[in-house]
């Protein structure tokens, strides 16, 4: 084969080989370690200081990289924080929320809401609803929508099994439980144990008419007529 053919072959193969030489600004090659250090630093600063205290310079210093290294990956702070939220919930796909019943669901919630770090991150996310709504949208995109569907599916099965009143609305109950979770984040200390969190959600569900499978239906009390004394 001629040298011209060799050159053409090399040109064609280089156009498909990742990454292309001109696809990234000059600098050191991208590394997974640097990516994870940056995302971890961004999350830690978001939790500790809020979105306003998680600047690019602070993230770079915490991650042990240069500002240029951060900017090559994330052009803006919003891009960085959105990606950090998606990365935080990367392992929580729909399959991880396939709870068999209500008891398993609230036990899982209790494990999550008894983690001080998880509680602080959730509060930080909801605090950005006005100033940086992209973060809350990133959370819902990565985790929230899957979670909502999974909760409704569990509640629908509980209603079909007679654990919830026939007229209960799973969507309304799901919203009620979400509100209860936010109330717990705001009103209860971060040292609350998993057992206490679980008892909290169990009490909320009881108010909605939920009857756990381990508890038999209450036997109605029939009044006993008083015997006449003949007087």
N, C-alpha and C positions, 0 to 999 in steps of 0.2 A: 504494500500500500504506500502511496506517496506521502511526503511530509505534509503536503497541503491537506490531505485527508485526515492525517493525524491531528492537525491543528483544528480542523472543523469538528472532529469528534470530541476533542478536548473542550472546545467552545460550547458545544451542545450539552455535554455532561455537566459543565460547570454551571450552566443556567438552571439546572434542577437540583444541584447538590446543596443541601441546607447547611449552614447559612450562606447566602450569596455574599461575595466579598464586599459589595457596596451596600449591603442591607443594613449595616450598623455603623455609626460614627466610629472613627478611629479610637482605639483604646484597648484595654485588656479584654480577653474573651469573657463572655458572660458565664457565671458559675452558679450552680444551684445553691451553694453555700452562701454566696452573697445575696441571692434573691431571698432566701429564707431568713437571713440575718436582718435584712431591711424590713421585710414584712413583720417579723417578730418584734423588732424595735418600734415600728409604727403602731402595732397593737398595744404594746406595753405603754407607750406614751399616751395613746388615746385613752386607755383605762386610767392611767395615773393623773393626767392633766386635762383631758378633754380634747376635742378637735382643735381648739385654739392654741393648745400647748404642744401640738405634735407637728412642728415645722420641719421642713426638709433638712435644715442644718442640724436640728436636734436628733432627727432620725439617723442621719449619717453618722453623727458622733456616737450615738448609742450602738449602732450596728458595726462601727469600726471601719467605715468606708468613707470615700470622699463624696462631696456633694455631687460631683460630676457622675459618679457611679450611680447615684440614686436617680438623677435626672435622665440618664440614658435609658433607664427602665420605666420611669414614671414622670411624664412631662410636668404634671401638676400635683399638688398635695392631695387634691380630691381624687385623682387617678390612683395615687398610692393608697389612700385610706380605703377606697372602694375595693381595690384588689386585696388589701389586707383582711377585710371583712369576709370576702369570698373565700380566701385562703383559710381563715379560721374555721369556717363551716364546711370545708372541702370533703370531710369524711361523713357528713350527715346527709346522705342521699335519702330518697324515698324508702329504700329497704331498711334503713336504720330506725325508721319510725313505724314499722309494721307491728304495732302492739296487738297482742291477742285479745285483750279486754281492758276495761277501764282501770282495774287495779294495777295492771302492768303499766298503763299509761301514766298514772299519777305517781307511781313509784319511780319511773324514769324522770319525770319532771322534778321529783324531790331530789334526786341525785344531782340534777343540773342546778337547781335553785338553792342547793346547800353549798355550792362552790362560791366563795367570795369573789373570785376572779370573774366567773360567769355573771354574777349579779352586777358587778360594777360595769362590765362591758355592756350589758343590757341597758342599764341606766344611761350610760354615755350615748348609746345609739338613739334612744328615744329623746334624749335632750337635743339632738341635732335636727329634729323634725322641721324646724323653721329655718335655721341658718345653713344647714347642709343636708337637705333631704335626700341627696344621692346615697348617703350612707344607709339610711333606713331602707331605701329601695334595694340597695345591694343585699342587705340582710334578708329582706322578703324574697328576693330573687334566688338567693343561695339556699335559704332554709325555711323562711316563713310560709311560703305557699305550700310546700310539701307538708309542713307541719299542720297547717290548717285543714288540708284534705284528709290527712291521717286521723286527726282528732274527730272530724265529722264522721268518718267511716266507723271508728270505734263507738261513737255515741249512737249511730244508727243500728249497729249490731246489738248494743245494750238495750235499745228500745224494742227491737225485734224479739229479744230474749225475755222481755218483761221486766228488765232491771230499771227501766225508766218509764214514766207514765206514757200511755199510748199517744197522747196529744202533744208530747214535747217536741220541740223543733231543734234538731241537732245543730243547725247553723247559729241559732240564737244562743244555745248552750255553749257552743264553742267561743262565741264572742264574750259571753259572761265569764268563762274560765280565763280567757285572755286578760280581761279586766281585773279578775282576781289575782292573776300573776303580777300585773303591774302594781296593784295595791300592796301585795306582799313585798315587792322590791322597794317600795317607798316607805312602808310602815314598819317593817320587821328588820332586826339587825342582821348583818351578814354572817353572824355566828350561829344562825338558826340551823338546827340539825336537820338531816334528811327525814327523820321520823316526824319532826314537828311540821315540816313542809307538807309531808304526805297527809298528816292529820288535818291540816288546814284545807287542802283541796277536797279531802273526803267530806269534811263538814260542809263545804260549799255545795258539793254534789248532793248531799242529803237534803239540803234546802230545796233543790230542784226535783226531789222525789226519787233520787237514785237509791236502789236497794242492792247492796253488795251480795255477791253470790254466796258468801259464807254465812250470811245472816238470813234465817228463815223469815218468811212473811209473818208479820204479827198476827196473832190469833185474836179475832174480834171478841171483846168482852160483852157477854150477854147479861144484862141486869137480871138478877134473881128476884122474883116477886116476894115481897115480905109476907110471911105467914100471918094469918089472922089469929089473934089471941082470944078471940071470942068475946072480947069486951066491947 
